[in-house]
Amino acid sequence: ALPDAYGDLGLSPEHFTRHIAYDIGAAALTEALAAHFEAPALLTTYSRLLIDPNRGGDDPTLVMRISDRALIPGNAQIDEAEVERRKQTYWQPYRDAIRTATQTMRASGTVPALISIHSFTPIWRGTQRPWQAAVLWDCDDRLAKPVLQGLRAHGVTTGDNEPYDGALRGDTMFDHGTLPGLPHILIEIRQDLIADAAGVARWSVILAEVLRPVLAAPATHMIEHYESRTARRKKG
């Protein structure tokens, strides 16, 4: 979806069924997992073609001009003022909602674990991706290590910081997990595996079975600060 004022950003309807417009299956999977754990779920409202709420506020790809070889006409010529307008109207409220939710839980005496759910396209630039799932993380392995082990024990071909690296300064997990010291993880599922209700149901069960013992561990719900790998790269 896009706000009415932005129309279709100059794109044809089929572009909005592709991975460039949204993480296919991720919303349904998030809602299913929230039901499994009776946990709050925060989801964005509009297509990431408008602005990508997961990326850092100074990321040059925050508003994509070209995505997977598709030119986005409504983004191609926008200026910094328009980027800032979108940040304040559509990016910041998502970040504020996460901060409010985590601070409210901490104030009640519970240290929350953040689990960010995404999905990745099966084919990228003509190359088939071999992974069924991926675990992305930076420096805090409290969730990443046991979840990786759990998924692989279920026979899931799982990428460890593949096909993306979880150390990304300014992204959602960095700002709301790494900096405040909350346990966190970003899980990606290949889109063809969760493109329908049956796939979502299957993967929600797998992830719930893997996550349940991890989230039950007392060490999961503690504040711990680790140095981000992005900081180490700068020092190097």
C-alpha positions in Angstrom: 0.0 0.0 0.0 0.9 3.6 -0.5 -0.6 6.9 0.9 -3.1 8.4 -1.5 -0.9 11.4 -2.1 1.8 9.3 -3.6 -0.4 7.4 -6.1 1.5 4.4 -7.4 5.0 6.1 -7.6 4.7 5.7 -11.4 4.8 1.9 -11.2 2.5 -0.7 -12.8 0.5 -2.9 -10.5 2.7 -6.0 -10.9 5.6 -4.3 -9.2 3.5 -4.2 -6.0 3.4 -8.0 -6.0 7.2 -8.3 -6.1 9.7 -8.4 -3.3 10.8 -4.8 -4.1 7.5 -3.5 -2.7 7.3 -5.6 0.5 8.6 -8.7 2.3 6.3 -11.4 1.0 4.8 -13.5 3.8 6.5 -11.6 6.6 3.4 -9.8 8.0 1.4 -13.0 8.2 4.3 -14.9 9.7 4.8 -12.1 12.3 1.1 -12.2 13.3 1.2 -16.0 13.6 4.2 -15.9 15.8 2.7 -13.2 17.9 -0.3 -15.4 18.4 1.9 -18.4 19.4 3.6 -16.3 22.1 0.8 -13.9 23.0 3.3 -11.2 22.3 2.8 -7.7 20.7 3.6 -7.3 17.1 4.5 -4.0 15.4 4.1 -3.9 11.6 4.5 -1.0 9.2 1.6 0.2 7.1 3.1 1.2 3.7 5.3 -0.3 1.1 9.0 0.0 1.6 9.1 1.7 -1.9 7.9 4.8 0.0 10.6 4.5 2.6 12.3 1.5 4.3 11.6 1.6 8.0 14.2 -1.0 8.8 17.1 1.0 7.4 19.1 3.7 9.2 17.9 7.2 8.9 21.1 8.2 7.0 21.2 5.1 4.8 21.5 6.2 1.1 19.0 3.5 0.2 16.4 4.6 2.7 14.3 5.7 -0.3 15.1 3.5 -3.2 15.4 5.1 -6.7 16.1 1.7 -8.3 15.3 -1.7 -6.8 16.3 -5.0 -8.4 16.6 -3.3 -11.8 13.3 -1.5 -11.6 13.3 2.3 -11.7 10.9 3.9 -9.2 9.8 7.0 -11.1 8.2 8.6 -8.0 11.5 8.4 -6.2 14.0 9.1 -8.9 14.1 12.9 -8.6 13.1 13.5 -5.0 15.1 16.0 -2.9 16.4 15.8 0.6 13.4 17.8 1.9 11.0 15.0 0.6 13.2 12.3 2.1 13.0 14.1 5.4 9.2 14.5 5.1 8.8 10.8 4.6 11.2 10.1 7.5 9.2 12.2 9.9 5.8 11.0 8.6 6.3 7.3 7.9 9.7 6.1 9.2 9.9 7.8 12.7 6.5 6.6 13.9 7.6 3.0 13.5 10.8 3.6 15.4 8.9 5.4 18.1 6.4 2.6 18.4 9.2 0.1 19.0 10.8 2.3 21.6 7.5 2.9 23.4 6.7 -0.8 23.5 10.1 -1.9 24.8 10.3 0.9 27.3 6.8 0.1 28.6 7.8 -3.6 29.0 11.0 -2.7 30.8 9.2 -0.4 33.1 6.9 -3.3 34.1 10.0 -5.3 35.1 10.3 -7.4 31.9 13.3 -7.2 29.6 11.8 -7.9 26.2 13.5 -9.8 23.3 13.1 -8.3 19.9 12.5 -10.7 17.0 12.4 -9.0 13.6 10.8 -11.0 10.9 11.7 -10.5 7.2 11.7 -12.5 4.0 14.1 -12.7 1.1 13.6 -13.4 -2.6 14.5 -16.9 -3.8 16.4 -15.5 -6.8 18.6 -12.5 -6.8 20.0 -11.2 -10.1 19.5 -14.6 -11.8 21.1 -16.6 -9.0 19.1 -19.1 -7.0 19.6 -18.7 -3.2 20.2 -22.0 -1.4 19.0 -21.0 2.1 15.5 -21.6 3.4 16.0 -19.3 6.3 18.6 -16.9 7.6 19.6 -15.6 11.0 21.1 -12.0 11.0 22.9 -10.7 14.0 25.6 -8.3 14.9 27.5 -8.9 18.2 24.9 -10.3 20.7 24.6 -14.1 20.1 22.2 -14.8 22.9 19.4 -15.5 20.5 21.3 -16.0 17.3 23.5 -18.9 18.3 20.7 -21.2 19.7 18.2 -20.2 17.0 20.8 -21.2 14.3 21.4 -24.5 16.1 17.6 -25.1 16.5 16.8 -24.4 12.8 19.6 -26.6 11.6 18.4 -29.4 14.0 15.0 -29.1 12.2 16.8 -29.7 8.9 16.5 -26.1 7.8 19.2 -24.9 5.5 20.0 -21.7 7.4 22.3 -18.8 6.5 24.4 -17.3 9.3 24.5 -13.6 8.3 23.7 -14.7 4.8 22.4 -13.5 2.4 22.7 -10.3 4.4 24.9 -9.2 7.3 23.1 -8.2 10.5 25.8 -5.6 11.5 24.2 -2.5 10.0 24.6 0.7 12.0 21.3 2.6 12.4 19.0 -0.2 11.3 16.1 -1.3 13.5 18.0 -4.0 15.4 21.0 -1.7 16.0 19.0 1.2 17.4 16.5 -0.9 19.5 18.6 -4.0 20.3 22.3 -3.3 20.2 22.3 0.2 21.7 20.0 -0.5 24.6 21.4 -4.0 25.2 18.2 -5.9 24.6 18.4 -9.5 23.3 17.5 -9.4 19.6 17.6 -11.3 16.3 16.5 -10.8 12.7 15.1 -13.9 11.1 14.6 -14.1 7.3 12.5 -16.8 5.6 12.7 -17.4 1.8 9.6 -15.9 0.2 8.5 -18.9 -1.8 8.2 -20.9 1.5 5.8 -18.4 3.1 3.9 -17.1 0.1 0.6 -18.8 1.2 -1.3 -19.6 4.3 0.0 -23.2 4.5 3.6 -22.1 4.3 3.1 -19.4 7.0 1.4 -22.0 9.3 4.3 -24.5 8.8 7.0 -22.0 9.4 5.3 -20.4 12.4 5.3 -23.8 14.0 8.9 -24.4 13.2 10.0 -21.0 14.5 7.8 -21.2 17.6 9.4 -24.6 18.5 12.9 -23.2 18.0 12.2 -19.9 19.8 10.3 -21.2 22.8 13.2 -22.7 24.8 15.4 -19.8 23.8 13.0 -17.3 25.1 12.4 -19.3 28.3 16.0 -19.0 29.3 16.6 -16.5 32.0 19.8 -15.1 30.4 17.6 -14.1 27.4 15.9 -11.4 29.5 18.8 -9.4 30.7 20.4 -6.1 29.6 23.8 -6.8 28.1 25.9 -4.4 26.0 28.2 -5.6 23.3 30.4 -3.7 20.9 28.9 -3.6 17.4 31.0 -5.1 14.6 30.5 -1.8 12.8 32.4 0.0 15.5 35.2 -2.5 15.3 35.5 -1.9 11.5 35.8 1.8 12.1 38.6 1.2 14.6 40.4 -1.1 12.1 
